[in-house]
Amino acid sequence: MADIALFISEQYIKDNSPINGNVDDKYITSTIYLVQKLYIKKILGTALYNELNTEINAGGVSANNVTLLDDYLQDVLLYYVLAEGIALFTYKIENKSVVKKTSENSSPIDSEEVAMLRDMYKDKAEYFAQQCTNFLCANATDSVYNAYLNPGSTYDTIIPNKNNYKSVWALDDTNDYPKNIDIDYGRNNY
């Protein structure tokens, strides 16, 4: 993880979310890495993701990429970190079992409430992800966000999403868990 730059700071997450300031940064950092790999790379595509990563690691981010990071990606990252991190921040894996931490001044919530919060944050993240995609589509030219237009052509290239909304479809009335299906692709790709 050392060569992967954080596109958002742990402090920004704490300052702009309901995450308590005493939450250990290592939990937030690992969640940011996860979110960047699972979601941000799909929004940006391989080339633009790598460009941002390289610029941040080098300590010099272009003006266009500062706009992308500050005006668009921060909101996406914030809400995806909340959505993905809520279970991580609630449950801990210890030597003998998975536990839910509690304190004297608080009461734990049940798994249904955790799922409801996760869905709420994920909905917000998808909204901001679509705003980011719309911005990139509107502003991508050969000179600005060229890496978005040309994500690469190797076998491991990730092509940017054009639609970041997901929908849960119940395809029958069995007890199987519904699948998240990209709205713009449907079942043909699954």
Buried (B, 14 or more C-beta within 10 A) or exposed (E): EEEBBBBBBBEBBBEBBEBEEEBEEEBBBBBBBBBBBEBBBBBBBBBBBBBBBEBBEEEEBEEEBEBBBEEBBBBBBBBBBBBBBBEBBBBEEEEEEEEEEEEEEEEEEEEEEBEEBBEBBBEBBBBBBBBBBEBBEEEBEEEBBEBBBBBBEEEEEBEBBEEBEBEEEEEEEEEEEEEEBBEEEEEEEE
